[in-house]
């Protein structure tokens, strides 16, 4: 493999790892309440 081939391979692995990290962070069960908050806020009545 040439240097550019190795560089592209490492870059692809790095991007895949970042993407997997974002997915794992977002779908963490501890964050479920925070993620669901806007959905429930949208359904709340505005009559105060």
N, C-alpha and C positions, 0 to 999 in steps of 0.2 A: 504494500500500500504506500501511496505517496503521502507527503505531509498534508496536502489539502484533503485527501480522503480521510485521514485520521482526524484532522481538525473538524471536518463535517460530522464524523461519527461521534466525537466527543460533544460537539455542540448539540446534536440531536438527542443524545442521552441526557444532557443537562436540561434541555427544554422539556423532555419527558418527565424528568424528576421534578421540575418546577410545577408542571401541570398536575402531576400526581399529588404533590404537596398541597396545592390549592384545593383540589378535590377533597382530599382527606381533611383539610382544615374546615372547609365549608360544610361537609356532611358529618362532622363530629357530633355525636349525640348530646354533648354538653352545650352546644350552640343552638339546639333545636328551638328553645324558647325565644332566643334573640332573632332567629330567622323567621319564626312564625308571627312575631309581633306586628309587622306592617300589615299582614293579611287580616289579622283580627282588628287592628285599628281602623282599617278601611270599612269594616262591617259595623263598627260602633255608631251609635246615633250621635248627631251633632247638637242635639237639643240640650243645652246646659242652662 
